Amino acid sequence: MLSLIPPDAGRLLISEPFMMDPNFKRSVILLTEYSDVGAMGFVLNHQSEYLLGDLLPELPYSEMPVYIGGPVGNDTLHFIHNCPEKIEDGIEIADGVFWGGDFETVKSLVSNYILTENEIKFFAGYSGWTPGQLDIEIGEDTWIVANKFNPEILFTNDEQNLWREVVIGLGQRYAHIANFPENPELN
């Protein structure tokens, strides 16, 4: 079994290196919920073609990127942030990392250029699992769970290298996986 750590809110899911599902290929997912009713999270490294201003007419000049949080609810907008002093009512899901909060405040902060990409990340849709589904996938070595990571990586805009960096950060047991080719037939 690849993963020795159980899933939980605030932990990362790292896709196995040969996953072909385009929704999750070389994905790093921040879990925001995990319970007996299912699991939910956001893909951190699949940037969409849209900017926040494309999706919110009241913020036409915002050039903040929007990420594809997953294949569920693509008509919904979510965010994580690391600035609870600016955005109230967020739920702390990891040390210093918050999910959601007062969206009217967020819009005001964005329109006044008071938030940066290093403080907030937006997602269209989310990744979701029914009760027990994620546990089965972890047992099938589809995902590796990480509970220790630098929270700054969540807000990186280097999505091309995020998967590799997170895998290497798991330690020597996993580091060799970071060099696997995306397509094993090309090896």
ZADO-1210 file (C-alpha; in nm, 4 decimals, padded with zeros to 6 digits):
<atoms>
<atom x="00.0000" y="00.0000" z="00.0000" code="MET" pos="1"/>
<atom x="00.1383" y="00.3400" z="-00.1019" code="LEU" pos="2"/>
<atom x="-00.0315" y="00.5484" z="00.1648" code="SER" pos="3"/>
<atom x="00.0243" y="00.4903" z="00.5348" code="LEU" pos="4"/>
<atom x="-00.1588" y="00.8036" z="00.6555" code="ILE" pos="5"/>
<atom x="-00.5403" y="00.8091" z="00.6768" code="PRO" pos="6"/>
<atom x="-00.7295" y="01.0858" z="00.4948" code="PRO" pos="7"/>
<atom x="-00.8675" y="01.3795" z="00.6903" code="ASP" pos="8"/>
<atom x="-00.9610" y="01.7440" z="00.6368" code="ALA" pos="9"/>
<atom x="-00.6507" y="01.9559" z="00.5928" code="GLY" pos="10"/>
<atom x="-00.4444" y="01.6759" z="00.4409" code="ARG" pos="11"/>
<atom x="-00.3251" y="01.6450" z="00.0822" code="LEU" pos="12"/>
<atom x="-00.4116" y="01.3730" z="-00.1660" code="LEU" pos="13"/>
<atom x="-00.1435" y="01.3092" z="-00.4269" code="ILE" pos="14"/>
<atom x="-00.2464" y="01.1066" z="-00.7313" code="SER" pos="15"/>
<atom x="-00.0455" y="00.8008" z="-00.8232" code="GLU" pos="16"/>
<atom x="00.1967" y="00.8749" z="-01.1085" code="PRO" pos="17"/>
<atom x="00.0173" y="00.6837" z="-01.3846" code="PHE" pos="18"/>
<atom x="-00.3396" y="00.7989" z="-01.3210" code="MET" pos="19"/>
<atom x="-00.4947" y="00.8595" z="-01.6621" code="MET" pos="20"/>
<atom x="-00.8201" y="01.0250" z="-01.5511" code="ASP" pos="21"/>
<atom x="-00.7777" y="01.3794" z="-01.6889" code="PRO" pos="22"/>
<atom x="-00.9612" y="01.5219" z="-01.3870" code="ASN" pos="23"/>
<atom x="-00.6924" y="01.3925" z="-01.1533" code="PHE" pos="24"/>
<atom x="-00.3796" y="01.3267" z="-01.3614" code="LYS" pos="25"/>
<atom x="-00.0761" y="01.4330" z="-01.1517" code="ARG" pos="26"/>
<atom x="-00.3106" y="01.6097" z="-00.9093" code="SER" pos="27"/>
<atom x="-00.2568" y="01.7468" z="-00.5637" code="VAL" pos="28"/>
<atom x="-00.5857" y="01.7854" z="-00.3756" code="ILE" pos="29"/>
<atom x="-00.6445" y="01.9669" z="-00.0496" code="LEU" pos="30"/>
<atom x="-00.9109" y="01.7786" z="00.1462" code="LEU" pos="31"/>
<atom x="-01.1576" y="02.0177" z="00.3073" code="THR" pos="32"/>
<atom x="-01.3988" y="01.7560" z="00.4451" code="GLU" pos="33"/>
<atom x="-01.3681" y="01.3918" z="00.5398" code="TYR" pos="34"/>
<atom x="-01.6314" y="01.2039" z="00.7385" code="SER" pos="35"/>
<atom x="-01.8652" y="00.9070" z="00.7263" code="ASP" pos="36"/>
<atom x="-02.0854" y="01.0989" z="00.4789" code="VAL" pos="37"/>
<atom x="-01.8042" y="01.1382" z="00.2232" code="GLY" pos="38"/>
<atom x="-01.5101" y="01.3574" z="00.1339" code="ALA" pos="39"/>
<atom x="-01.4523" y="01.6842" z="-00.0499" code="MET" pos="40"/>
<atom x="-01.1504" y="01.8793" z="-00.1663" code="GLY" pos="41"/>
<atom x="-00.9968" y="02.0992" z="-00.4350" code="PHE" pos="42"/>
<atom x="-00.7385" y="02.0202" z="-00.7029" code="VAL" pos="43"/>
<atom x="-00.4600" y="02.2715" z="-00.6406" code="LEU" pos="44"/>
<atom x="-00.2675" y="02.2368" z="-00.9650" code="ASN" pos="45"/>
<atom x="-00.5134" y="02.2377" z="-01.2558" code="HIS" pos="46"/>
<atom x="-00.5539" y="02.5980" z="-01.3620" code="GLN" pos="47"/>
<atom x="-00.8555" y="02.6742" z="-01.5801" code="SER" pos="48"/>
<atom x="-00.8549" y="02.9054" z="-01.8789" code="GLU" pos="49"/>
<atom x="-01.0579" y="03.1571" z="-01.6805" code="TYR" pos="50"/>
<atom x="-00.9640" y="03.4471" z="-01.4609" code="LEU" pos="51"/>
<atom x="-01.1814" y="03.5580" z="-01.1711" code="LEU" pos="52"/>
<atom x="-01.2961" y="03.8610" z="-01.3718" code="GLY" pos="53"/>
<atom x="-01.4278" y="03.6292" z="-01.6454" code="ASP" pos="54"/>
<atom x="-01.6605" y="03.4591" z="-01.3970" code="LEU" pos="55"/>
<atom x="-01.7689" y="03.7528" z="-01.1826" code="LEU" pos="56"/>
<atom x="-01.9011" y="04.0511" z="-01.3808" code="PRO" pos="57"/>
<atom x="-01.8678" y="04.2737" z="-01.0729" code="GLU" pos="58"/>
<atom x="-01.4890" y="04.2146" z="-01.0816" code="LEU" pos="59"/>
<atom x="-01.4128" y="04.2651" z="-01.4527" code="PRO" pos="60"/>
<atom x="-01.0486" y="04.3633" z="-01.3992" code="TYR" pos="61"/>
<atom x="-00.9475" y="04.0799" z="-01.1686" code="SER" pos="62"/>
<atom x="-00.6735" y="03.8713" z="-01.3250" code="GLU" pos="63"/>
<atom x="-00.6563" y="03.6167" z="-01.0435" code="MET" pos="64"/>
<atom x="-00.6520" y="03.2650" z="-01.1872" code="PRO" pos="65"/>
<atom x="-00.9345" y="03.0213" z="-01.1239" code="VAL" pos="66"/>
<atom x="-00.8442" y="02.6559" z="-01.0779" code="TYR" pos="67"/>
<atom x="-01.0519" y="02.3517" z="-01.1669" code="ILE" pos="68"/>
<atom x="-01.1349" y="02.2232" z="-00.8198" code="GLY" pos="69"/>
<atom x="-01.2677" y="01.8974" z="-00.9594" code="GLY" pos="70"/>
<atom x="-01.5356" y="01.7520" z="-01.1812" code="PRO" pos="71"/>
<atom x="-01.8290" y="01.8150" z="-00.9428" code="VAL" pos="72"/>
<atom x="-02.0337" y="02.1364" z="-00.9326" code="GLY" pos="73"/>
<atom x="-01.8389" y="02.3238" z="-01.1982" code="ASN" pos="74"/>
<atom x="-02.0935" y="02.6038" z="-01.1760" code="ASP" pos="75"/>
<atom x="-01.9872" y="02.6802" z="-00.8171" code="THR" pos="76"/>
<atom x="-01.7005" y="02.9003" z="-00.6991" code="LEU" pos="77"/>
<atom x="-01.4979" y="02.8199" z="-00.3869" code="HIS" pos="78"/>
<atom x="-01.1850" y="02.9610" z="-00.2268" code="PHE" pos="79"/>
<atom x="-00.9172" y="02.8912" z="00.0287" code="ILE" pos="80"/>
<atom x="-00.7050" y="03.1594" z="00.1923" code="HIS" pos="81"/>
<atom x="-00.4420" y="03.2258" z="00.4546" code="ASN" pos="82"/>
<atom x="-00.5600" y="03.5664" z="00.5747" code="CYS" pos="83"/>
<atom x="-00.8348" y="03.5316" z="00.8389" code="PRO" pos="84"/>
<atom x="-00.7563" y="03.8840" z="00.9558" code="GLU" pos="85"/>
<atom x="-00.8944" y="04.0085" z="00.6203" code="LYS" pos="86"/>
<atom x="-01.1666" y="03.7471" z="00.5537" code="ILE" pos="87"/>
<atom x="-01.3944" y="03.6525" z="00.8426" code="GLU" pos="88"/>
<atom x="-01.6008" y="03.3362" z="00.8884" code="ASP" pos="89"/>
<atom x="-01.3634" y="03.0963" z="00.7122" code="GLY" pos="90"/>
<atom x="-01.3226" y="02.7415" z="00.8408" code="ILE" pos="91"/>
<atom x="-00.9664" y="02.6538" z="00.9410" code="GLU" pos="92"/>
<atom x="-00.8898" y="02.3221" z="00.7701" code="ILE" pos="93"/>
<atom x="-00.5117" y="02.3159" z="00.8186" code="ALA" pos="94"/>
<atom x="-00.2698" y="02.5233" z="01.0224" code="ASP" pos="95"/>
<atom x="-00.3241" y="02.8780" z="00.8923" code="GLY" pos="96"/>
<atom x="-00.5327" y="02.7659" z="00.5916" code="VAL" pos="97"/>
<atom x="-00.9005" y="02.8588" z="00.5728" code="PHE" pos="98"/>
<atom x="-01.1844" y="02.7477" z="00.3481" code="TRP" pos="99"/>
<atom x="-01.4463" y="03.0035" z="00.2543" code="GLY" pos="100"/>
<atom x="-01.5574" y="03.3081" z="00.4458" code="GLY" pos="101"/>
<atom x="-01.7433" y="03.6323" z="00.3817" code="ASP" pos="102"/>
<atom x="-01.7602" y="03.6488" z="00.0022" code="PHE" pos="103"/>
<atom x="-01.8752" y="04.0124" z="-00.0087" code="GLU" pos="104"/>
<atom x="-01.5559" y="04.1024" z="00.1786" code="THR" pos="105"/>
<atom x="-01.3515" y="03.8949" z="-00.0674" code="VAL" pos="106"/>
<atom x="-01.5032" y="04.0793" z="-00.3637" code="LYS" pos="107"/>
<atom x="-01.4291" y="04.4145" z="-00.2014" code="SER" pos="108"/>
<atom x="-01.0701" y="04.3163" z="-00.1215" code="LEU" pos="109"/>
<atom x="-01.0130" y="04.1870" z="-00.4758" code="VAL" pos="110"/>
<atom x="-01.1635" y="04.4947" z="-00.6409" code="SER" pos="111"/>
<atom x="-00.9431" y="04.7189" z="-00.4250" code="ASN" pos="112"/>
<atom x="-00.6303" y="04.5078" z="-00.4941" code="TYR" pos="113"/>
<atom x="-00.5885" y="04.4237" z="-00.1250" code="ILE" pos="114"/>
<atom x="-00.5626" y="04.0455" z="-00.1798" code="LEU" pos="115"/>
<atom x="-00.2809" y="03.8737" z="-00.3666" code="THR" pos="116"/>
<atom x="-00.2507" y="03.5304" z="-00.5279" code="GLU" pos="117"/>
<atom x="-00.0239" y="03.4317" z="-00.2375" code="ASN" pos="118"/>
<atom x="-00.3197" y="03.4797" z="00.0005" code="GLU" pos="119"/>
<atom x="-00.6185" y="03.3310" z="-00.1813" code="ILE" pos="120"/>
<atom x="-00.6943" y="03.0656" z="-00.4420" code="LYS" pos="121"/>
<atom x="-01.0234" y="03.0269" z="-00.6315" code="PHE" pos="122"/>
<atom x="-01.1764" y="02.7040" z="-00.7624" code="PHE" pos="123"/>
<atom x="-01.4564" y="02.6298" z="-01.0066" code="ALA" pos="124"/>
<atom x="-01.6127" y="02.3064" z="-00.8829" code="GLY" pos="125"/>
<atom x="-01.4749" y="02.0553" z="-00.6382" code="TYR" pos="126"/>
<atom x="-01.3706" y="01.6928" z="-00.6005" code="SER" pos="127"/>
<atom x="-01.6115" y="01.4739" z="-00.4104" code="GLY" pos="128"/>
<atom x="-01.6323" y="01.1157" z="-00.2881" code="TRP" pos="129"/>
<atom x="-01.9311" y="00.9205" z="-00.1579" code="THR" pos="130"/>
<atom x="-01.9090" y="00.7445" z="00.1823" code="PRO" pos="131"/>
<atom x="-01.6188" y="00.4972" z="00.1768" code="GLY" pos="132"/>
<atom x="-01.5219" y="00.5718" z="-00.1850" code="GLN" pos="133"/>
<atom x="-01.2006" y="00.7575" z="-00.1033" code="LEU" pos="134"/>
<atom x="-01.0917" y="00.4852" z="00.1400" code="ASP" pos="135"/>
<atom x="-01.1366" y="00.2242" z="-00.1338" code="ILE" pos="136"/>
<atom x="-00.9355" y="00.4353" z="-00.3812" code="GLU" pos="137"/>
<atom x="-00.6559" y="00.4817" z="-00.1257" code="ILE" pos="138"/>
<atom x="-00.6544" y="00.1055" z="-00.0641" code="GLY" pos="139"/>
<atom x="-00.6160" y="00.0561" z="-00.4404" code="GLU" pos="140"/>
<atom x="-00.3084" y="00.2874" z="-00.4362" code="ASP" pos="141"/>
<atom x="-00.4814" y="00.5584" z="-00.6378" code="THR" pos="142"/>
<atom x="-00.3854" y="00.8247" z="-00.3809" code="TRP" pos="143"/>
<atom x="-00.1078" y="00.8972" z="-00.1348" code="ILE" pos="144"/>
<atom x="-00.2114" y="01.0985" z="00.1719" code="VAL" pos="145"/>
<atom x="00.0216" y="01.3650" z="00.3144" code="ALA" pos="146"/>
<atom x="-00.0366" y="01.5302" z="00.6484" code="ASN" pos="147"/>
<atom x="00.2845" y="01.7340" z="00.6657" code="LYS" pos="148"/>
<atom x="00.3470" y="02.0056" z="00.4100" code="PHE" pos="149"/>
<atom x="00.4386" y="02.3708" z="00.3909" code="ASN" pos="150"/>
<atom x="00.1063" y="02.5622" z="00.3686" code="PRO" pos="151"/>
<atom x="00.2710" y="02.8104" z="00.1291" code="GLU" pos="152"/>
<atom x="00.2673" y="02.5459" z="-00.1454" code="ILE" pos="153"/>
<atom x="-00.1119" y="02.5638" z="-00.1499" code="LEU" pos="154"/>
<atom x="-00.0931" y="02.9138" z="-00.2914" code="PHE" pos="155"/>
<atom x="00.1857" y="02.8586" z="-00.5420" code="THR" pos="156"/>
<atom x="00.1233" y="02.9415" z="-00.9050" code="ASN" pos="157"/>
<atom x="00.3756" y="02.6808" z="-01.0211" code="ASP" pos="158"/>
<atom x="00.1148" y="02.4148" z="-01.0854" code="GLU" pos="159"/>
<atom x="00.3402" y="02.2379" z="-01.3371" code="GLN" pos="160"/>
<atom x="00.5852" y="02.1372" z="-01.0626" code="ASN" pos="161"/>
<atom x="00.3533" y="02.1161" z="-00.7617" code="LEU" pos="162"/>
<atom x="00.2842" y="01.7421" z="-00.7911" code="TRP" pos="163"/>
<atom x="00.6559" y="01.6642" z="-00.8175" code="ARG" pos="164"/>
<atom x="00.7502" y="01.8930" z="-00.5269" code="GLU" pos="165"/>
<atom x="00.4848" y="01.7438" z="-00.2994" code="VAL" pos="166"/>
<atom x="00.5902" y="01.3876" z="-00.3851" code="VAL" pos="167"/>
<atom x="00.9562" y="01.4668" z="-00.3104" code="ILE" pos="168"/>
<atom x="00.8453" y="01.6325" z="00.0154" code="GLY" pos="169"/>
<atom x="00.6966" y="01.2994" z="00.1273" code="LEU" pos="170"/>
<atom x="01.0487" y="01.1699" z="00.1863" code="GLY" pos="171"/>
<atom x="01.2796" y="00.9047" z="00.0516" code="GLN" pos="172"/>
<atom x="01.0143" y="00.6339" z="00.0446" code="ARG" pos="173"/>
<atom x="00.8273" y="00.8218" z="-00.2296" code="TYR" pos="174"/>
<atom x="01.0916" y="01.0453" z="-00.3918" code="ALA" pos="175"/>
<atom x="01.1614" y="00.8027" z="-00.6770" code="HIS" pos="176"/>
<atom x="00.7962" y="00.8309" z="-00.7872" code="ILE" pos="177"/>
<atom x="00.8515" y="01.1981" z="-00.8771" code="ALA" pos="178"/>
<atom x="01.0697" y="01.0916" z="-01.1701" code="ASN" pos="179"/>
<atom x="00.8280" y="00.8409" z="-01.3209" code="PHE" pos="180"/>
<atom x="00.7217" y="00.9388" z="-01.6747" code="PRO" pos="181"/>
<atom x="00.3571" y="01.0369" z="-01.7196" code="GLU" pos="182"/>
<atom x="00.3170" y="00.7582" z="-01.9746" code="ASN" pos="183"/>
<atom x="00.4976" y="00.4374" z="-01.8695" code="PRO" pos="184"/>
<atom x="00.5109" y="00.3227" z="-02.2341" code="GLU" pos="185"/>
<atom x="00.7556" y="00.6057" z="-02.3057" code="LEU" pos="186"/>
<atom x="01.0038" y="00.4725" z="-02.0519" code="ASN" pos="187"/>
</atoms>
